[in-house]
Amino acid sequence: MNIEKILASIPSASRDQRNQMRRNALEKLDGADVAWHEPAQRLLTTLAAQESAEHAELVAEVAGLEPAERVIRAFTAESMTATEEKLIRVLLDHPDSTSAELTEKMGWKAQSWHLHFGTMCANRGVYLGPPPYAGQATGQFYTGILAQFGENTSRFTMKPDVAAAFAQLGMKPRTA
């Protein structure tokens, strides 16, 4: 077993390759062949250290960026899914709408637009930065990273600098 070669490949390995390495190591740790336990644990430790260092480097790198630059970075580093594009598009096309209205425009039920939009923001939190605090009852307001929320009206609008960033990414509001 040549664990050194595998360990040396970690910095250049893709996310999928690292995930496969992790799965393989966990399988070896659960296996009966104890000769694999130490190399598997070394692999897991090295993966964790590499990913931790890369995360810290990314956090430091994006910390100095303007919000619009963070949005561009977030959505170019991690391409948006078709659903995420629809979540963004519906808000760009229908500013000053409630979550229920945006959800309905998506063809969904309840107020699921807000949940999915907030999840999209949380998933890119390392790029977008921390969410605003929404009070003791609800805690973090991930949707508020990209959208303005009218406390008195319960309506959402894309923040102007965020809308400008999405325009740079080719997503401009469609005219009615």
N, CA and C atoms as an extended XYZ file, in Angstrom:
528
Properties=species:S:1:pos:R:3:atomname:S:1:resname:S:1:resid:I:1 pbc="F F F"
N         0.838       -1.184        0.000 N   MET     1
C         0.000        0.000        0.000 CA  MET     1
C         0.882        1.245        0.000 C   MET     1
N         0.641        2.138       -0.971 N   ASN     2
C         1.451        3.343       -1.098 CA  ASN     2
C         0.626        4.565       -0.703 C   ASN     2
N         0.462        4.729        0.580 N   ILE     3
C        -0.332        5.840        1.092 CA  ILE     3
C         0.338        7.177        0.822 C   ILE     3
N         1.659        7.216        0.764 N   GLU     4
C         2.381        8.474        0.545 CA  GLU     4
C         1.997        9.099       -0.799 C   GLU     4
N         1.846        8.284       -1.817 N   LYS     5
C         1.462        8.779       -3.141 CA  LYS     5
C         0.044        9.374       -3.103 C   LYS     5
N        -0.847        8.705       -2.400 N   ILE     6
C        -2.220        9.194       -2.265 CA  ILE     6
C        -2.233       10.502       -1.485 C   ILE     6
N        -1.485       10.561       -0.383 N   LEU     7
C        -1.425       11.778        0.431 CA  LEU     7
C        -0.882       12.953       -0.389 C   LEU     7
N         0.128       12.683       -1.204 N   ALA     8
C         0.733       13.735       -2.026 CA  ALA     8
C        -0.229       14.252       -3.092 C   ALA     8
N        -1.213       13.449       -3.472 N   SER     9
C        -2.158       13.858       -4.521 CA  SER     9
C        -3.312       14.712       -3.992 C   SER     9
N        -3.466       14.800       -2.696 N   ILE    10
C        -4.614       15.499       -2.113 CA  ILE    10
C        -4.707       16.969       -2.533 C   ILE    10
N        -3.632       17.756       -2.493 N   PRO    11
C        -3.780       19.173       -2.850 CA  PRO    11
C        -4.342       19.413       -4.258 C   PRO    11
N        -4.058       18.542       -5.192 N   SER    12
C        -4.533       18.743       -6.564 CA  SER    12
C        -5.789       17.940       -6.888 C   SER    12
N        -6.289       17.176       -5.929 N   ALA    13
C        -7.473       16.350       -6.166 CA  ALA    13
C        -8.733       17.208       -6.203 C   ALA    13
N        -9.670       16.825       -7.048 N   SER    14
C       -10.958       17.516       -7.131 CA  SER    14
C       -11.811       17.169       -5.912 C   SER    14
N       -12.898       17.874       -5.758 N   ARG    15
C       -13.817       17.604       -4.653 CA  ARG    15
C       -14.329       16.161       -4.738 C   ARG    15
N       -14.713       15.735       -5.942 N   ASP    16
C       -15.202       14.366       -6.113 CA  ASP    16
C       -14.126       13.342       -5.778 C   ASP    16
N       -12.906       13.606       -6.202 N   GLN    17
C       -11.809       12.682       -5.897 CA  GLN    17
C       -11.562       12.613       -4.395 C   GLN    17
N       -11.595       13.761       -3.743 N   ARG    18
C       -11.401       13.770       -2.288 CA  ARG    18
C       -12.523       13.027       -1.581 C   ARG    18
N       -13.745       13.233       -2.057 N   ASN    19
C       -14.871       12.520       -1.446 CA  ASN    19
C       -14.709       11.016       -1.611 C   ASN    19
N       -14.224       10.592       -2.759 N   GLN    20
C       -13.991        9.160       -2.974 CA  GLN    20
C       -12.880        8.653       -2.062 C   GLN    20
N       -11.818        9.435       -1.910 N   MET    21
C       -10.742        9.060       -0.995 CA  MET    21
C       -11.293        8.886        0.418 C   MET    21
N       -12.145        9.832        0.823 N   ARG    22
C       -12.724        9.795        2.164 CA  ARG    22
C       -13.579        8.536        2.337 C   ARG    22
N       -14.418        8.254        1.350 N   ARG    23
C       -15.257        7.048        1.424 CA  ARG    23
C       -14.397        5.784        1.515 C   ARG    23
N       -13.346        5.728        0.703 N   ASN    24
C       -12.458        4.567        0.725 CA  ASN    24
C       -11.786        4.413        2.086 C   ASN    24
N       -11.326        5.525        2.644 N   ALA    25
C       -10.657        5.473        3.946 CA  ALA    25
C       -11.625        5.015        5.040 C   ALA    25
N       -12.833        5.531        5.012 N   LEU    26
C       -13.819        5.123        6.014 CA  LEU    26
C       -14.154        3.642        5.879 C   LEU    26
N       -14.209        3.164        4.655 N   GLU    27
C       -14.461        1.742        4.417 CA  GLU    27
C       -13.315        0.896        4.996 C   GLU    27
N       -12.079        1.365        4.794 N   LYS    28
C       -10.917        0.632        5.319 CA  LYS    28
C       -10.911        0.641        6.849 C   LYS    28
N       -11.312        1.770        7.443 N   LEU    29
C       -11.367        1.844        8.909 CA  LEU    29
C       -12.401        0.880        9.474 C   LEU    29
N       -13.484        0.691        8.748 N   ASP    30
C       -14.536       -0.235        9.198 CA  ASP    30
C       -14.198       -1.687        8.891 C   ASP    30
N       -13.192       -1.889        8.058 N   GLY    31
C       -12.833       -3.249        7.642 CA  GLY    31
C       -12.067       -4.012        8.701 C   GLY    31
N       -11.976       -5.294        8.477 N   ALA    32
C       -11.313       -6.193        9.428 CA  ALA    32
C        -9.794       -6.170        9.306 C   ALA    32
N        -9.269       -5.726        8.162 N   ASP    33
C        -7.816       -5.725        7.935 CA  ASP    33
C        -7.194       -4.528        8.659 C   ASP    33
N        -6.654       -4.769        9.847 N   VAL    34
C        -6.114       -3.698       10.684 CA  VAL    34
C        -4.894       -3.021       10.067 C   VAL    34
N        -4.258       -3.654        9.092 N   ALA    35
C        -3.114       -3.033        8.423 CA  ALA    35
C        -3.529       -1.755        7.693 C   ALA    35
N        -4.788       -1.632        7.361 N   TRP    36
C        -5.289       -0.445        6.657 CA  TRP    36
C        -5.738        0.668        7.608 C   TRP    36
N        -5.909        0.376        8.878 N   HIS    37
C        -6.461        1.360        9.805 CA  HIS    37
C        -5.583        2.605        9.938 C   HIS    37
N        -4.298        2.427       10.158 N   GLU    38
C        -3.406        3.590       10.318 CA  GLU    38
C        -3.307        4.405        9.028 C   GLU    38
N        -3.090        3.809        7.857 N   PRO    39
C        -3.048        4.602        6.632 CA  PRO    39
C        -4.381        5.309        6.334 C   PRO    39
N        -5.472        4.639        6.623 N   ALA    40
C        -6.786        5.247        6.390 CA  ALA    40
C        -6.978        6.453        7.302 C   ALA    40
N        -6.565        6.330        8.557 N   GLN    41
C        -6.690        7.458        9.486 CA  GLN    41
C        -5.775        8.606        9.066 C   GLN    41
N        -4.579        8.301        8.596 N   ARG    42
C        -3.669        9.341        8.092 CA  ARG    42
C        -4.294       10.067        6.911 C   ARG    42
N        -4.939        9.317        6.031 N   LEU    43
C        -5.590        9.921        4.877 CA  LEU    43
C        -6.702       10.869        5.322 C   LEU    43
N        -7.531       10.437        6.247 N   LEU    44
C        -8.620       11.290        6.741 CA  LEU    44
C        -8.076       12.549        7.420 C   LEU    44
N        -7.021       12.385        8.204 N   THR    45
C        -6.409       13.523        8.894 CA  THR    45
C        -5.807       14.503        7.891 C   THR    45
N        -5.147       13.991        6.879 N   THR    46
C        -4.532       14.845        5.857 CA  THR    46
C        -5.596       15.552        5.024 C   THR    46
N        -6.665       14.851        4.681 N   LEU    47
C        -7.767       15.483        3.952 CA  LEU    47
C        -8.354       16.635        4.766 C   LEU    47
N        -8.609       16.377        6.035 N   ALA    48
C        -9.194       17.408        6.906 CA  ALA    48
C        -8.263       18.615        7.027 C   ALA    48
N        -6.979       18.378        7.192 N   ALA    49
C        -6.017       19.481        7.320 CA  ALA    49
C        -5.941       20.294        6.034 C   ALA    49
N        -5.923       19.628        4.881 N   GLN    50
C        -5.863       20.319        3.591 CA  GLN    50
C        -7.113       21.173        3.385 C   GLN    50
N        -8.262       20.602        3.648 N   GLU    51
C        -9.517       21.319        3.438 CA  GLU    51
C        -9.677       22.464        4.426 C   GLU    51
N        -9.195       22.290        5.636 N   SER    52
C        -9.230       23.365        6.626 CA  SER    52
C        -8.338       24.527        6.198 C   SER    52
N        -7.154       24.229        5.711 N   ALA    53
C        -6.231       25.266        5.244 CA  ALA    53
C        -6.810       25.995        4.027 C   ALA    53
N        -7.403       25.256        3.108 N   GLU    54
C        -8.006       25.879        1.934 CA  GLU    54
C        -9.195       26.762        2.316 C   GLU    54
N        -9.977       26.304        3.292 N   HIS    55
C       -11.116       27.097        3.759 CA  HIS    55
C       -10.636       28.410        4.382 C   HIS    55
N        -9.635       28.327        5.240 N   ALA    56
C        -9.093       29.530        5.880 CA  ALA    56
C        -8.531       30.495        4.838 C   ALA    56
N        -7.867       29.954        3.842 N   GLU    57
C        -7.313       30.779        2.764 CA  GLU    57
C        -8.428       31.479        1.984 C   GLU    57
N        -9.489       30.758        1.696 N   LEU    58
C       -10.623       31.333        0.966 CA  LEU    58
C       -11.323       32.409        1.785 C   LEU    58
N       -11.542       32.153        3.059 N   VAL    59
C       -12.178       33.143        3.938 CA  VAL    59
C       -11.359       34.427        3.955 C   VAL    59
N       -10.053       34.311        4.080 N   ALA    60
C        -9.186       35.494        4.094 CA  ALA    60
C        -9.223       36.207        2.742 C   ALA    60
N        -9.258       35.447        1.677 N   GLU    61
C        -9.260       36.018        0.334 CA  GLU    61
C       -10.528       36.812        0.051 C   GLU    61
N       -11.691       36.282        0.423 N   VAL    62
C       -12.943       36.970        0.108 CA  VAL    62
C       -13.312       38.043        1.134 C   VAL    62
N       -12.645       38.044        2.274 N   ALA    63
C       -12.974       39.009        3.328 CA  ALA    63
C       -12.839       40.447        2.849 C   ALA    63
N       -11.892       40.718        1.991 N   GLY    64
C       -11.671       42.078        1.522 CA  GLY    64
C       -12.478       42.475        0.298 C   GLY    64
N       -13.283       41.567       -0.208 N   LEU    65
C       -14.052       41.875       -1.410 CA  LEU    65
C       -15.319       42.658       -1.092 C   LEU    65
N       -15.736       43.480       -2.027 N   GLU    66
C       -17.019       44.177       -1.924 CA  GLU    66
C       -18.137       43.144       -2.067 C   GLU    66
N       -19.332       43.436       -1.553 N   PRO    67
C       -20.431       42.466       -1.649 CA  PRO    67
C       -20.709       41.985       -3.081 C   PRO    67
N       -20.699       42.876       -4.053 N   ALA    68
C       -20.959       42.458       -5.434 CA  ALA    68
C       -19.880       41.496       -5.928 C   ALA    68
N       -18.639       41.762       -5.564 N   GLU    69
C       -17.549       40.870       -5.958 CA  GLU    69
C       -17.707       39.498       -5.306 C   GLU    69
N       -18.200       39.495       -4.070 N   ARG    70
C       -18.429       38.231       -3.368 CA  ARG    70
C       -19.502       37.400       -4.086 C   ARG    70
N       -20.554       38.080       -4.546 N   VAL    71
C       -21.638       37.393       -5.260 CA  VAL    71
C       -21.097       36.779       -6.545 C   VAL    71
N       -20.345       37.549       -7.286 N   ILE    72
C       -19.771       37.044       -8.534 CA  ILE    72
C       -18.877       35.846       -8.245 C   ILE    72
N       -18.063       35.970       -7.235 N   ARG    73
C       -17.157       34.872       -6.870 CA  ARG    73
C       -17.946       33.643       -6.440 C   ARG    73
N       -18.990       33.851       -5.638 N   ALA    74
C       -19.791       32.729       -5.127 CA  ALA    74
C       -20.457       31.944       -6.242 C   ALA    74
N       -20.975       32.655       -7.229 N   PHE    75
C       -21.743       31.979       -8.266 CA  PHE    75
C       -20.907       31.596       -9.487 C   PHE    75
N       -19.633       31.962       -9.496 N   THR    76
C       -18.739       31.429      -10.520 CA  THR    76
C       -17.953       30.246       -9.960 C   THR    76
N       -17.624       30.302       -8.675 N   ALA    77
C       -16.909       29.189       -8.042 CA  ALA    77
C       -17.806       27.955       -7.939 C   ALA    77
N       -19.071       28.192       -7.632 N   GLU    78
C       -20.052       27.110       -7.520 CA  GLU    78
C       -21.217       27.475       -8.418 C   GLU    78
N       -21.244       26.904       -9.597 N   SER    79
C       -22.301       27.217      -10.561 CA  SER    79
C       -23.668       27.007       -9.942 C   SER    79
N       -24.580       27.895      -10.291 N   MET    80
C       -25.930       27.755       -9.752 CA  MET    80
C       -26.669       26.629      -10.465 C   MET    80
N       -27.505       25.978       -9.717 N   THR    81
C       -28.356       24.936      -10.285 CA  THR    81
C       -29.504       25.609      -11.031 C   THR    81
N       -30.249       24.832      -11.777 N   ALA    82
C       -31.413       25.365      -12.492 CA  ALA    82
C       -32.418       25.956      -11.504 C   ALA    82
N       -32.604       25.300      -10.378 N   THR    83
C       -33.537       25.803       -9.361 CA  THR    83
C       -33.032       27.102       -8.766 C   THR    83
N       -31.742       27.178       -8.480 N   GLU    84
C       -31.178       28.415       -7.931 CA  GLU    84
C       -31.327       29.565       -8.923 C   GLU    84
N       -31.118       29.286      -10.188 N   GLU    85
C       -31.299       30.325      -11.198 CA  GLU    85
C       -32.740       30.829      -11.196 C   GLU    85
N       -33.693       29.929      -11.044 N   LYS    86
C       -35.110       30.323      -10.981 CA  LYS    86
C       -35.396       31.145       -9.721 C   LYS    86
N       -34.785       30.753       -8.589 N   LEU    87
C       -34.970       31.501       -7.336 CA  LEU    87
C       -34.502       32.948       -7.489 C   LEU    87
N       -33.363       33.107       -8.131 N   ILE    88
C       -32.799       34.443       -8.351 CA  ILE    88
C       -33.633       35.197       -9.372 C   ILE    88
N       -33.944       34.528      -10.468 N   ARG    89
C       -34.699       35.147      -11.561 CA  ARG    89
C       -36.055       35.664      -11.084 C   ARG    89
N       -36.775       34.867      -10.296 N   VAL    90
C       -38.106       35.281       -9.857 CA  VAL    90
C       -38.023       36.541       -8.991 C   VAL    90
N       -36.988       36.663       -8.175 N   LEU    91
C       -36.848       37.871       -7.352 CA  LEU    91
C       -36.426       39.061       -8.201 C   LEU    91
N       -35.528       38.853       -9.149 N   LEU    92
C       -35.132       39.946      -10.045 CA  LEU    92
C       -36.321       40.451      -10.858 C   LEU    92
N       -37.153       39.522      -11.323 N   ASP    93
C       -38.285       39.873      -12.177 CA  ASP    93
C       -39.492       40.393      -11.409 C   ASP    93
N       -39.557       40.091      -10.121 N   HIS    94
C       -40.726       40.479       -9.309 CA  HIS    94
C       -40.284       41.100       -7.987 C   HIS    94
N       -39.595       42.238       -8.054 N   PRO    95
C       -39.167       42.882       -6.801 CA  PRO    95
C       -40.386       43.322       -5.992 C   PRO    95
N       -40.163       43.507       -4.721 N   ASP    96
C       -41.208       43.963       -3.807 CA  ASP    96
C       -42.354       42.955       -3.726 C   ASP    96
N       -41.985       41.671       -3.665 N   SER    97
C       -42.969       40.591       -3.558 CA  SER    97
C       -42.801       39.882       -2.219 C   SER    97
N       -43.879       39.279       -1.763 N   THR    98
C       -43.809       38.467       -0.547 CA  THR    98
C       -43.248       37.092       -0.897 C   THR    98
N       -42.854       36.371        0.121 N   SER    99
C       -42.376       35.013       -0.095 CA  SER    99
C       -43.469       34.158       -0.725 C   SER    99
N       -44.708       34.338       -0.285 N   ALA   100
C       -45.825       33.573       -0.853 CA  ALA   100
C       -46.005       33.898       -2.333 C   ALA   100
N       -45.881       35.159       -2.695 N   GLU   101
C       -46.017       35.548       -4.110 CA  GLU   101
C       -44.887       34.959       -4.953 C   GLU   101
N       -43.669       35.019       -4.444 N   LEU   102
C       -42.524       34.468       -5.171 CA  LEU   102
C       -42.640       32.947       -5.293 C   LEU   102
N       -43.108       32.312       -4.234 N   THR   103
C       -43.320       30.864       -4.248 CA  THR   103
C       -44.346       30.488       -5.306 C   THR   103
N       -45.423       31.245       -5.355 N   GLU   104
C       -46.475       30.979       -6.341 CA  GLU   104
C       -45.939       31.134       -7.765 C   GLU   104
N       -45.118       32.155       -7.990 N   LYS   105
C       -44.530       32.374       -9.319 CA  LYS   105
C       -43.604       31.228       -9.710 C   LYS   105
N       -43.035       30.547       -8.706 N   MET   106
C       -42.175       29.386       -8.958 CA  MET   106
C       -43.008       28.138       -9.252 C   MET   106
N       -44.321       28.214       -8.968 N   GLY   107
C       -45.180       27.049       -9.142 CA  GLY   107
C       -45.150       26.125       -7.943 C   GLY   107
N       -44.708       26.649       -6.795 N   TRP   108
C       -44.598       25.870       -5.574 CA  TRP   108
C       -45.725       26.236       -4.617 C   TRP   108
N       -45.702       25.643       -3.439 N   LYS   109
C       -46.718       25.898       -2.425 CA  LYS   109
C       -46.082       26.517       -1.178 C   LYS   109
N       -46.953       27.050       -0.329 N   ALA   110
C       -46.587       27.670        0.950 CA  ALA   110
C       -45.638       28.844        0.712 C   ALA   110
N       -44.584       28.926        1.505 N   GLN   111
C       -43.608       30.000        1.342 CA  GLN   111
C       -42.226       29.390        1.132 C   GLN   111
N       -42.157       28.405        0.286 N   SER   112
C       -40.914       27.669        0.114 CA  SER   112
C       -39.848       28.448       -0.634 C   SER   112
N       -40.204       29.520       -1.340 N   TRP   113
C       -39.178       30.338       -2.009 CA  TRP   113
C       -38.155       30.799       -0.980 C   TRP   113
N       -38.649       31.342        0.114 N   HIS   114
C       -37.797       31.898        1.165 CA  HIS   114
C       -36.843       30.831        1.711 C   HIS   114
N       -37.349       29.650        1.979 N   LEU   115
C       -36.523       28.554        2.499 CA  LEU   115
C       -35.415       28.193        1.517 C   LEU   115
N       -35.767       28.009        0.254 N   HIS   116
C       -34.775       27.607       -0.748 CA  HIS   116
C       -33.773       28.722       -1.045 C   HIS   116
N       -34.235       29.956       -1.084 N   PHE   117
C       -33.342       31.089       -1.325 CA  PHE   117
C       -32.339       31.204       -0.172 C   PHE   117
N       -32.838       31.094        1.049 N   GLY   118
C       -31.958       31.156        2.218 CA  GLY   118
C       -30.945       30.017        2.243 C   GLY   118
N       -31.377       28.829        1.855 N   THR   119
C       -30.469       27.683        1.794 CA  THR   119
C       -29.381       27.920        0.757 C   THR   119
N       -29.766       28.478       -0.399 N   MET   120
C       -28.785       28.792       -1.441 CA  MET   120
C       -27.732       29.760       -0.891 C   MET   120
N       -28.169       30.758       -0.151 N   CYS   121
C       -27.240       31.725        0.439 CA  CYS   121
C       -26.352       31.061        1.492 C   CYS   121
N       -26.946       30.242        2.333 N   ALA   122
C       -26.179       29.561        3.383 CA  ALA   122
C       -25.132       28.634        2.774 C   ALA   122
N       -25.492       27.961        1.688 N   ASN   123
C       -24.552       27.044        1.043 CA  ASN   123
C       -23.343       27.766        0.458 C   ASN   123
N       -23.473       29.040        0.184 N   ARG   124
C       -22.364       29.841       -0.356 CA  ARG   124
C       -21.846       30.838        0.685 C   ARG   124
N       -22.124       30.549        1.938 N   GLY   125
C       -21.774       31.454        3.019 CA  GLY   125
C       -20.307       31.815        3.092 C   GLY   125
N       -19.428       30.886        2.764 N   VAL   126
C       -18.003       31.180        2.813 CA  VAL   126
C       -17.665       32.325        1.859 C   VAL   126
N       -18.368       32.424        0.754 N   TYR   127
C       -18.133       33.494       -0.219 CA  TYR   127
C       -18.937       34.751        0.131 C   TYR   127
N       -20.187       34.570        0.513 N   LEU   128
C       -21.103       35.698        0.680 CA  LEU   128
C       -20.959       36.411        2.013 C   LEU   128
N       -20.426       35.742        2.998 N   GLY   129
C       -20.269       36.354        4.309 CA  GLY   129
C       -21.413       35.966        5.229 C   GLY   129
N       -21.334       36.429        6.452 N   PRO   130
C       -22.336       36.031        7.446 CA  PRO   130
C       -23.683       36.694        7.176 C   PRO   130
N       -24.745       36.014        7.560 N   PRO   131
C       -26.081       36.586        7.376 CA  PRO   131
C       -26.381       37.613        8.459 C   PRO   131
N       -27.302       38.519        8.158 N   PRO   132
C       -27.720       39.443        9.220 CA  PRO   132
C       -28.504       38.688       10.292 C   PRO   132
N       -28.479       39.228       11.474 N   TYR   133
C       -29.211       38.637       12.590 CA  TYR   133
C       -30.671       39.040       12.471 C   TYR   133
N       -31.564       38.088       12.641 N   ALA   134
C       -32.991       38.353       12.450 CA  ALA   134
C       -33.774       38.377       13.754 C   ALA   134
N       -33.098       38.434       14.858 N   GLY   135
C       -33.797       38.457       16.132 CA  GLY   135
C       -33.736       37.104       16.816 C   GLY   135
N       -34.030       37.105       18.091 N   GLN   136
C       -33.909       35.905       18.897 CA  GLN   136
C       -34.782       34.762       18.402 C   GLN   136
N       -35.959       35.061       17.916 N   ALA   137
C       -36.892       34.006       17.522 CA  ALA   137
C       -36.400       33.227       16.299 C   ALA   137
N       -35.772       33.914       15.352 N   THR   138
C       -35.404       33.237       14.109 CA  THR   138
C       -33.908       33.089       13.905 C   THR   138
N       -33.103       33.852       14.589 N   GLY   139
C       -31.649       33.720       14.469 CA  GLY   139
C       -31.095       34.309       13.193 C   GLY   139
N       -30.385       33.499       12.410 N   GLN   140
C       -29.714       33.967       11.200 CA  GLN   140
C       -30.712       34.111       10.052 C   GLN   140
N       -30.565       35.195        9.295 N   PHE   141
C       -31.465       35.494        8.179 CA  PHE   141
C       -30.666       35.402        6.884 C   PHE   141
N       -30.467       34.174        6.404 N   TYR   142
C       -29.616       33.937        5.239 CA  TYR   142
C       -30.133       34.628        3.980 C   TYR   142
N       -31.438       34.706        3.809 N   THR   143
C       -32.001       35.388        2.643 CA  THR   143
C       -31.552       36.849        2.628 C   THR   143
N       -31.353       37.426        3.799 N   GLY   144
C       -30.955       38.817        3.929 CA  GLY   144
C       -29.543       39.119        3.450 C   GLY   144
N       -28.778       38.102        3.107 N   ILE   145
C       -27.452       38.343        2.547 CA  ILE   145
C       -27.593       38.979        1.163 C   ILE   145
N       -28.557       38.496        0.376 N   LEU   146
C       -28.723       38.976       -0.998 CA  LEU   146
C       -29.958       39.838       -1.204 C   LEU   146
N       -30.938       39.707       -0.328 N   ALA   147
C       -32.210       40.408       -0.534 CA  ALA   147
C       -32.522       41.363        0.607 C   ALA   147
N       -33.178       42.452        0.248 N   GLN   148
C       -33.706       43.373        1.254 CA  GLN   148
C       -35.090       42.862        1.646 C   GLN   148
N       -35.403       42.990        2.927 N   PHE   149
C       -36.694       42.542        3.425 CA  PHE   149
C       -37.369       43.706        4.122 C   PHE   149
N       -38.578       44.023        3.703 N   GLY   150
C       -39.341       45.086        4.342 CA  GLY   150
C       -40.007       44.568        5.601 C   GLY   150
N       -39.533       44.994        6.746 N   GLU   151
C       -40.085       44.536        8.025 CA  GLU   151
C       -41.586       44.807        8.132 C   GLU   151
N       -42.011       45.966        7.639 N   ASN   152
C       -43.426       46.340        7.754 CA  ASN   152
C       -44.287       45.725        6.656 C   ASN   152
N       -43.688       45.380        5.528 N   THR   153
C       -44.461       44.883        4.385 CA  THR   153
C       -44.267       43.397        4.118 C   THR   153
N       -43.231       42.808        4.687 N   SER   154
C       -42.864       41.403        4.446 CA  SER   154
C       -42.608       41.133        2.970 C   SER   154
N       -41.981       42.106        2.302 N   ARG   155
C       -41.693       41.987        0.875 CA  ARG   155
C       -40.185       41.961        0.644 C   ARG   155
N       -39.785       41.224       -0.373 N   PHE   156
C       -38.378       41.044       -0.718 CA  PHE   156
C       -38.047       41.754       -2.023 C   PHE   156
N       -36.833       42.320       -2.058 N   THR   157
C       -36.267       42.910       -3.274 CA  THR   157
C       -34.775       42.600       -3.254 C   THR   157
N       -34.231       42.294       -4.423 N   MET   158
C       -32.795       42.030       -4.505 CA  MET   158
C       -32.053       43.317       -4.143 C   MET   158
N       -31.007       43.204       -3.342 N   LYS   159
C       -30.193       44.375       -3.014 CA  LYS   159
C       -29.593       44.926       -4.306 C   LYS   159
N       -29.503       46.249       -4.440 N   PRO   160
C       -29.013       46.839       -5.701 CA  PRO   160
C       -27.627       46.359       -6.123 C   PRO   160
N       -26.677       46.273       -5.187 N   ASP   161
C       -25.340       45.817       -5.565 CA  ASP   161
C       -25.340       44.346       -5.960 C   ASP   161
N       -26.229       43.569       -5.368 N   VAL   162
C       -26.360       42.155       -5.715 CA  VAL   162
C       -26.985       42.022       -7.106 C   VAL   162
N       -28.013       42.817       -7.376 N   ALA   163
C       -28.638       42.806       -8.712 CA  ALA   163
C       -27.608       43.189       -9.772 C   ALA   163
N       -26.754       44.159       -9.462 N   ALA   164
C       -25.696       44.560      -10.402 CA  ALA   164
C       -24.711       43.410      -10.630 C   ALA   164
N       -24.406       42.676       -9.574 N   ALA   165
C       -23.499       41.532       -9.712 CA  ALA   165
C       -24.129       40.446      -10.585 C   ALA   165
N       -25.402       40.164      -10.356 N   PHE   166
C       -26.076       39.168      -11.191 CA  PHE   166
C       -26.166       39.638      -12.639 C   PHE   166
N       -26.308       40.951      -12.847 N   ALA   167
C       -26.322       41.479      -14.213 CA  ALA   167
C       -24.984       41.203      -14.891 C   ALA   167
N       -23.889       41.319      -14.147 N   GLN   168
C       -22.568       41.008      -14.691 CA  GLN   168
C       -22.460       39.521      -15.042 C   GLN   168
N       -23.240       38.709      -14.353 N   LEU   169
C       -23.263       37.278      -14.623 CA  LEU   169
C       -24.296       36.918      -15.704 C   LEU   169
N       -24.911       37.945      -16.279 N   GLY   170
C       -25.862       37.731      -17.370 CA  GLY   170
C       -27.306       37.587      -16.943 C   GLY   170
N       -27.596       37.864      -15.682 N   MET   171
C       -28.968       37.752      -15.191 CA  MET   171
C       -29.537       39.134      -14.879 C   MET   171
N       -30.224       39.707      -15.831 N   LYS   172
C       -30.843       41.017      -15.654 CA  LYS   172
C       -32.338       40.819      -15.521 C   LYS   172
N       -33.002       41.736      -14.806 N   PRO   173
C       -34.462       41.615      -14.714 CA  PRO   173
C       -35.090       41.698      -16.102 C   PRO   173
N       -36.090       40.854      -16.304 N   ARG   174
C       -36.838       40.926      -17.563 CA  ARG   174
C       -37.869       42.034      -17.425 C   ARG   174
N       -38.055       42.758      -18.469 N   THR   175
C       -39.050       43.825      -18.418 CA  THR   175
C       -40.433       43.217      -18.596 C   THR   175
N       -41.395       43.796      -17.905 N   ALA   176
C       -42.766       43.265      -17.926 CA  ALA   176
C       -43.446       43.517      -19.249 C   ALA   176
